[in-house]
Every structure is written in C-alpha cells, then in structure tokens.
Amino acid sequence: MVDSVTSANSATVTQSSADRSKLATDMNTFLTLLTSQLKNQDPLSPMDSTEFTNQLVQFAQVEQQINMNSNMEDMLGVLSNSSAAQAVSYLDKYVEVESSYASLQDGNSVFTYGLEGKADTVTVALYDSKDKLVRAFTGETATGLHKISWDGKDSYGEQLEDGAYKITITATSKENGEVKTYSTALGKVTGVASDGSGGTLLGLGAMSADLTKVLGVFNTLPVDENTTEITDGSSTDETSTDESTTDDTTGGDTSNDTGTDTTSQDETTTT
C-alpha cells in the first residue's frame, strides 16, 4: 500500500554528477600529458599549439553541456516535488483513474467500463490477486461508459477482502466480432508516494495508480442513478440468473400440480 511521500532524487547520484566527475578525471589526465609533452618538446621544433587548444575548447564545451544537464535535472526535481505536493491535496478525496483493476475499499467498489461500439453480449469478470474468478455478470451493451457499483461479494454471496481486483471485459458483436473496451477505477486516496523515477503514485487502498492517469477528483464517491448496482443476488449476475431460471421452472411445475388437483376435485363432485 502506498502511504508516504518520498523524493525521487534522494539517496541517488544524478547522471550529471557522474559525468562531471569523469570529465574532471579526463581533464587531469589531459593536462598531465600536455605538461609532459611541453617539458620534453624539441626547442628547435616546438609543438603546434593549435591541436591542444582545440582539445581544451572541446573540454570546455563538454563542461557547459554537463552544467546544462545538471540544471535540467534540478528543474525536473522541482517539478517532481511540485507534483508530489499537489498529490498530497488528493488525500481523503475520491479520484477516477485509468486502470484495469477495481479497488475494493470498505467492502465496496465502484468502477466503469467503456465500449467503443455497440455490442450484442458483454460479460464483466473480476479476478483476485491469485487470478481466481470471483464474480462475473452480464453488462450493458450500449456504446459508451457504464458505471458499476459492486458490493464486494463473490458469486456465492461471500464478502471478499478489500484489495485490488482485475477487471476483464469481454464484448462481442454479431456484426463486427470483438468490441474494443476500456475501464477506469474510482476510489478514495489513502496515500501518496514516488515511483522512484520522478513520477508520483496515488494509493487507493491496496491499489496504486500513476498521478498522470487521474481523470477526475471528487469530494464524495460519484454514484448516481445511472450506476448499475451489483449486489448479492443481483439479476445481472450470471450465477443469479441461472438460479432465477431454475426457480421459474419449479414454479411452472407447481402450477401444473395445482391444475391436476383442481380437476380431481371436480371429478369427485360430479360423481
């Protein structure tokens, strides 16, 4: 879980520092060789100063480039720290992020899936950290975004532990075959941290998301009348649908039994 703020530049040696150290070593070596050549040159045929002057100029140009790189690294460090400071303001707020995982927090999860075209069949499946299928249900087939509120229960009605659950959407069209899909996760920000390379991560319970993937920030969890609720025994649950079909069939048999009993009573009355 992400629960702290750290600097991407701390306890690391920047590339420009390493380059500057190497340049100093090379420069010392060059000056040592140059001094030795000057001491041992033939007085009647002195060295041409043009060559080593050009080399000194090249060293100066490399040093300027290293200084520019160092300044750029400082600027990136400032921007990274600024992003981390901005991310801290997200703590205890709700965000929507691009993600193929749903964050189950306090026994509830809200996520969305989108269809880039109309589908004839849509199945939404949720998998735990061990890649085990815990819930699958039939989704809406219209083009666009669909919001889901899941109560965190598996197909058997058992409450699952809070955590990150992988979202898999399978959408097909009779006319065009597979329909492209995408998904987002919504959750409460519980922590902020660096990713170690200058980026910033937001913690949504046991799940983390890059700051650049944030699509929206909210004071409360954005659930409205257009949100589909997936609860224990929901009619959209594939398992629940099968059980409902079984109950309807049983109900039909009961009706036939009643009819038979009524006929029997009529025959008795006639006799």
C-alpha positions in Angstrom: 0.0 0.0 0.0 1.2 3.5 -0.8 1.2 5.5 2.4 4.1 8.0 2.3 5.7 10.8 0.3 9.3 10.4 -0.8 11.6 12.3 -3.2 12.7 10.7 -6.4 16.1 12.5 -6.1 17.0 11.4 -2.6 19.8 8.9 -2.0 20.6 8.8 -5.7 23.6 10.1 -7.7 22.4 12.2 -10.7 23.8 11.5 -14.1 25.3 15.0 -14.4 27.3 14.5 -11.2 28.8 11.3 -12.5 29.6 12.9 -15.9 31.2 15.9 -14.1 33.4 13.5 -12.1 34.5 11.7 -15.2 35.3 14.9 -17.0 37.5 16.1 -14.2 39.4 12.9 -14.3 39.9 13.1 -18.1 40.8 16.7 -17.8 43.5 16.0 -15.2 44.9 13.2 -17.4 45.0 15.5 -20.4 46.8 18.3 -18.6 49.3 15.8 -17.2 50.1 14.6 -20.7 50.2 18.1 -22.1 52.6 19.3 -19.4 54.8 16.3 -20.0 54.8 17.0 -23.8 55.7 20.7 -23.2 58.6 19.8 -20.9 60.0 17.3 -23.4 59.4 19.1 -26.6 62.3 19.9 -29.0 63.2 23.6 -28.6 64.2 23.8 -32.2 60.8 22.3 -33.3 58.2 23.4 -30.7 54.7 21.8 -30.6 51.9 23.3 -32.6 49.6 24.9 -30.0 46.5 24.6 -32.3 45.9 21.0 -31.5 45.9 21.2 -27.8 44.0 24.5 -27.9 41.2 22.7 -29.8 41.2 20.0 -27.2 40.8 22.5 -24.4 37.9 24.1 -26.2 36.2 20.7 -26.6 36.6 20.1 -22.8 35.0 23.4 -22.1 32.1 22.6 -24.4 31.5 19.3 -22.7 31.6 21.0 -19.3 29.0 23.5 -20.5 26.8 20.6 -21.6 27.1 18.9 -18.3 26.1 22.1 -16.5 23.0 22.4 -18.7 22.1 18.8 -17.9 22.6 19.5 -14.2 20.2 22.5 -14.4 17.6 20.4 -16.2 17.9 17.7 -13.5 17.3 20.4 -10.9 14.2 21.6 -12.8 12.9 18.1 -13.1 13.4 17.6 -9.4 11.5 20.8 -8.6 8.6 19.6 -10.9 8.6 16.2 -9.3 8.4 17.7 -5.8 5.7 20.0 -7.0 3.7 17.1 -8.4 4.1 15.2 -5.1 2.9 18.3 -3.2 -0.1 18.6 -5.4 -0.9 15.0 -5.0 -1.0 15.4 -1.2 -4.0 17.6 -1.7 -5.8 14.5 -3.0 -5.6 12.6 0.3 -9.0 11.5 1.6 -10.6 12.6 -1.7 -12.0 10.3 -4.4 -10.4 10.0 -7.8 -11.2 8.3 -11.1 -8.1 6.8 -12.8 -7.4 4.8 -15.9 -7.0 1.2 -14.7 -7.7 -2.4 -15.4 -8.2 -3.0 -11.7 -11.0 -2.2 -9.3 -10.2 -1.0 -5.8 -12.4 -2.7 -3.1 -12.4 -0.4 -0.1 -14.5 -0.9 3.0 -16.4 -3.7 1.2 -17.5 -1.6 -1.8 -16.0 -0.9 -5.2 -17.0 1.5 -8.0 -15.5 1.2 -11.5 -16.5 1.8 -15.1 -16.1 0.0 -18.4 -16.5 1.5 -21.8 -17.4 0.1 -25.2 -16.1 1.7 -28.4 -19.0 0.3 -30.3 -22.4 -1.4 -29.7 -22.1 -5.0 -28.6 -24.6 -7.8 -28.5 -23.1 -9.5 -25.5 -21.0 -8.1 -22.6 -19.5 -10.1 -19.8 -17.7 -8.4 -16.9 -15.4 -10.6 -14.8 -13.5 -9.9 -11.6 -10.3 -11.8 -10.6 -8.5 -11.7 -7.3 -4.7 -11.4 -6.8 -4.3 -15.2 -7.4 -6.1 -14.8 -10.8 -9.1 -16.7 -9.5 -12.5 -15.7 -10.9 -14.6 -14.3 -8.0 -17.5 -12.6 -9.8 -18.9 -12.5 -13.3 -22.0 -10.8 -14.6 -23.7 -9.6 -17.8 -23.1 -5.9 -18.6 -24.9 -3.3 -20.7 -24.3 -3.4 -24.4 -24.7 0.2 -25.5 -21.7 2.2 -26.8 -20.1 4.4 -24.2 -19.3 4.4 -20.5 -21.1 2.2 -17.9 -20.6 2.7 -14.2 -20.7 -0.3 -11.8 -21.1 -0.4 -8.0 -20.0 -3.8 -6.6 -20.8 -4.8 -3.1 -17.5 -6.9 -2.9 -19.3 -10.3 -2.7 -18.3 -13.2 -4.8 -20.7 -15.4 -6.8 -21.6 -17.4 -3.7 -22.5 -14.3 -1.7 -19.4 -14.4 0.5 -17.8 -11.0 1.3 -14.3 -10.6 -0.1 -11.4 -8.9 1.5 -10.5 -5.4 0.5 -7.9 -5.2 -2.3 -7.3 -4.8 -6.0 -9.3 -7.0 -8.3 -8.6 -7.3 -12.0 -11.4 -6.3 -14.4 -11.8 -8.2 -17.6 -14.5 -7.1 -20.1 -15.5 -9.4 -23.0 -17.7 -7.7 -25.5 -18.8 -9.1 -28.9 -20.9 -8.0 -31.7 -22.6 -10.4 -34.2 -21.8 -8.0 -37.0 -18.2 -6.9 -36.1 -16.9 -9.5 -33.8 -14.9 -8.3 -30.8 -15.7 -4.8 -29.5 -12.8 -2.7 -28.0 -13.2 -1.9 -24.3 -11.6 0.1 -21.6 -12.0 0.6 -17.9 -11.5 3.0 -15.0 -11.4 2.7 -11.3 -12.8 5.0 -8.6 -11.6 5.1 -5.0 -10.5 7.0 -2.0 -6.9 8.3 -2.0 -5.2 6.8 1.1 -1.6 7.6 0.3 0.9 9.4 -2.0 4.5 8.2 -2.9 7.2 8.5 -5.6 7.7 5.7 -8.1 11.5 6.2 -7.9 11.9 7.7 -11.3 10.4 11.1 -10.9 6.7 10.1 -11.1 4.1 10.2 -8.4 1.8 7.4 -7.3 -1.6 7.6 -5.6 -2.7 4.9 -3.2 -6.3 3.7 -3.4 -6.3 1.2 -0.6 -4.3 -1.8 -1.7 -4.1 -0.4 -5.3 -1.8 2.3 -6.7 -2.2 4.5 -9.8 0.1 7.0 -11.5 -0.8 10.6 -11.0 -0.9 11.1 -14.8 -3.8 8.6 -15.1 -6.1 10.7 -12.9 -9.3 11.6 -14.8 -11.2 13.4 -12.1 -11.2 14.3 -8.4 -14.3 14.3 -6.2 -15.2 15.1 -2.6 -17.6 12.2 -2.4 -17.8 8.9 -4.3 -19.6 9.8 -7.6 -22.5 7.3 -7.7 -25.8 8.4 -9.3 -29.0 7.0 -10.8 -27.1 5.8 -13.9 -24.9 3.5 -11.8 -25.6 -0.2 -12.0 -25.5 -1.9 -8.6 -24.1 -5.4 -8.5 -25.1 -6.9 -5.2 -25.7 -10.3 -3.7 -28.4 -11.9 -5.8 -28.3 -9.2 -8.4 -30.4 -10.0 -11.5 -27.4 -9.2 -13.7 -25.2 -11.8 -12.0 -24.7 -14.8 -14.3 -24.9 -17.2 -11.4 -28.1 -15.5 -10.0 -29.7 -15.6 -13.5 -29.2 -19.3 -13.6 -30.8 -19.7 -10.2 -33.7 -17.5 -11.2 -34.4 -19.7 -14.2 -34.4 -22.7 -12.0 -37.0 -21.1 -9.7 -39.2 -20.2 -12.6 -39.2 -23.8 -13.9 -40.1 -25.1 -10.5 -42.9 -22.5 -10.3 -44.3 -23.8 -13.6 -44.4 -27.4 -12.2 -46.3 -26.2 -9.1 -48.9 -24.6 -11.2 -49.4 -27.8 -13.2 -49.8 -29.8 -9.9 -52.5 -27.3 -8.8 -54.3 -27.7 -12.0 -54.3 -31.5 -11.6 -55.6 -31.2 -8.0 -58.5 -29.0 -9.2 -59.5 -31.5 -11.9 -59.5 -34.3 -9.4 -61.8 -32.3 -7.1 -64.2 -31.6 -10.0 -64.4 -35.3 -10.9 -65.2 -36.2 -7.3 -68.1 -33.6 -7.2 -69.6 -34.9 -10.5 -69.6 -38.5 -9.1 
